[in-house]
């Protein structure tokens, strides 16, 4: 097959794949979890469903009314909970929640606090720096190739 025909074939397959992904996303849009904005605009559309939010914070708790304010970005959602749960404000992390929608009311179904999860990122950066140090202690860049440091000086690799 000629190189031109090969590239036309690959580009056609790529374009068809992108169009099919777009069509799939368009057809199954209502099957995904809604945003807080969509949920507040039309809560009866999601009536009887369980909705999940993964990247937000609990900003306010009212233990007398058994309600909490869940914030994701600039949007807030008031959620009621019962005595099975003892939510607390998020501490340097994020909170994932499951919410049952019943007649326009939002009831907490499950909650998980990911407290102090930013330590994982700090430890990862520290470990990457150590890895890079030891990697370039043994290897060096020669133009666009990695070569062992011992072979650069003319010695044999052990």
N, C-alpha and C positions, 0 to 999 in steps of 0.2 A: 504494500500500500504506500502511496506517495505521502511525503511529509505534510503536504498541504491538505490532503484528504483526511489524514490522521488527525490533524488539528481541528478541522471542521467537525469531524465525528465527536471528538472530545468536548468541544465547545457546545455542540448540540445536546449531548448528554448532560453537561453541566447546567445549561439553561433549562432543560426539562426537569432536572432534579430541583432546581430553585423554584420553578413554577409549581411543582407538586407540593413542596414544603409550604409555600404560601397558601395554596388551596387548602391543605390540611389544617393549617393554623386558622384560616378564615372559617372553615366549616365546624371546627370544634372549639370556637371561642367561648361559648357559653358553658362549656364543661370545666373550665379552669376556675380556680378560686378567684373571687372578685377582689378588687381593691376596696379600701375603706370608703372612698368616694362613691364607687358604684353601689356598695352595700347600703350606704346612707341615702342615696338617691331613690332606690327602689328596693326596700327591704322585703316587700311581699313577693317579689320575683324569686328570692332565695329562701322563701318560707319552707321550713322542714329540712333544710340542708345543714350540714356541718361545714363551717368555713375555717380555713387555717390562715394564720398570719405568723410569719417567721422572723421578721426583722423590725421589731419595735420595742418600746419601753413602756413600763407601767409608771405613769407620772403621778397619779393621784389615787389614793385609797380612801374610801369612806366606809369604815367598818360598821357604823350604825345602820346605814342603808344597804350594806353588803354590795357595794358597787365599786368599780375601778375605772380609771380612764387609761385606755391603751393608745399610745401615740406611735404613729409610723409616718415619718417625714413631718409634714405640716398638718396631717389629718389626725383627728381624735375620735375615739369611739367609746361610748359609755357602755360598760358590760356589767351585768349583775352576776353574782355567784352565790352559792349556798355554803353551808357549814362544812362540806367535805373539803373545801379548798381554803388555804390560808396564804393568799398571795402577798407578795411584798414588793417594794419598789426595786427596780432593776439596779444592780450595782456594777458599774463599769462593764457592761456587756449588753446582751439583747435578751428578749423574752419571746418565746414561741407559745402561741395559744391556739386552741381549738374552740370555736364559738358555735353554739346551736342557735339558729334563727327560728323563733317561734312567734308568729303574729306581729312581726315588726320589733320584737324584743330580742335582745342579744344576751344569751346565757352562757357562762363559761362552762366548757366541757372538759378541758384539760389545759394544763399550764406547765411550762418548763423554763426555768431561768438558766441562761448561759452566762453565769457570773464570771467575771475576770477572764473571759476568753481571749482578751488581748495579750495576755502573757504568752500564749502559744505563738503569736506572731513575733513577739520580742525574742523569745527563745529560738525560733526558727532563723531569724536574721543573725543572731549570734552564732548559731551552728553553721550557717552558710559562710560567714566570714572565716571561721576556723577551717572549713573545708577548702575554701579558695586559697588560704595561706598554705596548707599542706600540699594542695595540688600543685601550686606553682613553686613550691620548694623542690619538688621532684621533676617537674616538667617546665619547659620554656617555649615561648612562641618564636618560631623562625619563619618570618613572612606570614604565611597562612597555615603553617603546620605546627603541630605539637611534637616536640622531640624531647627525649630524656636529657636531663642536665649532664649526665656523665658522658654521653656520646658527643656533646658539643665540644668538650675539652679533648677529645680524641681517645678517651679510655673506653674499655670494653664494658658492655652491659653485663651485670652479674645476674 
